[in-house]
Amino acid sequence: MTKHISTLILALGVLVSVSLLAMAVRDYHSGASPLWLLAGTALVLIAAYALVRDLRRTT
């Protein structure tokens, strides 16, 4: 049961990181630093990697 809760938490983390990336893209188009875009992309990749690793472990 705890593995399923961990997977749920990681899935929520992916959703949050995707929303942060969307905000970074919107701010980038309005003149913000490209570092926000790079950081948002890194967060999405890290969260997706952790979710995939956890899904492989639970099955």
C-alpha positions in Angstrom: 0.0 0.0 0.0 2.8 2.4 0.8 4.3 1.9 -2.7 1.0 3.0 -4.2 0.9 6.1 -2.1 4.5 6.9 -3.1 3.5 6.5 -6.8 0.6 8.9 -6.2 2.8 11.5 -4.6 5.2 11.2 -7.5 2.4 11.6 -10.0 1.3 14.8 -8.2 4.9 16.0 -8.3 4.9 15.5 -12.1 1.7 17.5 -12.4 3.1 20.3 -10.3 6.4 20.4 -12.2 4.5 20.6 -15.5 2.5 23.5 -14.2 5.7 25.3 -13.1 7.1 24.7 -16.6 4.0 26.2 -18.1 4.4 29.3 -16.0 8.1 29.5 -16.9 7.2 29.4 -20.6 4.6 32.1 -20.1 7.0 34.3 -18.2 9.7 33.6 -20.8 7.5 35.0 -23.5 7.0 38.2 -21.5 10.7 38.8 -21.1 11.8 36.7 -18.1 15.2 35.0 -17.8 15.7 31.8 -19.8 17.1 30.2 -16.6 13.5 29.7 -15.4 12.7 27.8 -18.5 15.8 25.6 -18.1 15.0 25.0 -14.4 11.4 24.1 -15.2 12.5 21.6 -17.9 15.0 20.0 -15.4 12.2 19.7 -12.8 9.9 18.0 -15.3 12.6 15.5 -16.4 13.6 14.7 -12.8 10.0 14.2 -11.7 9.2 12.0 -14.7 12.3 9.9 -14.2 11.4 9.4 -10.5 7.9 8.4 -11.5 9.0 5.9 -14.1 11.5 4.4 -11.7 8.9 4.0 -9.0 6.3 2.5 -11.4 8.9 -0.1 -12.5 9.6 -0.9 -8.9 5.9 -1.4 -8.0 5.0 -3.7 -10.8 
